[in-house]
Amino acid sequence: MAPEHAGLIVAGEALPTMQKMIPVFGSVLAICLVFLTYESFTEQVAVCINSDARLRAVYRFLTFKWGFDTVYNRLINQPLVEGAYNITFSLIDKGLLEVAGPTGLGKASLQVGRALTKVQTGRVYDYAAFMLTGLYLALVFTSLLPLPLDTLQPCFLLLVGIPRILHSVW
């Protein structure tokens, strides 16, 4: 305890145990009474409610939780679900991801394949021209890298270093 409260008794410390247990006994008694009432009067209450139209209206009003669920669903849940459907599913999943993913890549690979079939002539000198063009582009690309040759790893040296050496010699 803090020194300024040393003289005060903390709530419930001085009470006997039976007084402290009164809320527990009251809760257990209330649970038992509700269970017994529900079991013994359910049929009688149902007959009474079905026979009177006003009681049926009150029962329906209370059963539907005063209409809060309807208001909550119409004002919050439905717009939220529709917005999530329109944004995340329609726009992102079916829109962007579908175009960038399977559909877009499939169409792009089909177009690249059709373009490459026009390039394939079956003549050796055409293929040699493509290889020389690729080698030239690799030389240009690797000569633009700002790495010194002594920092390169051995396997990377084959890909980058040798063309740089050849480029510097030529």
Secondary structure, DSSP 8 states (H G I E B T S, - for coil): --GGGTTS--TTSSS-HHHHTHHHHHHHHHHHHHHHHHHHHHHHHHHHHHH-HHHHHHHHHHHTGGGHHHHHIIIIIHHHHHHHIIIIIIIIIIIIIHHHTHHHHHHHHHHHHHHHHHH--S-HHHHHHHHHHHHHHHHHHHHT----GGGS-HHHIIIIIHHHHHHHH-
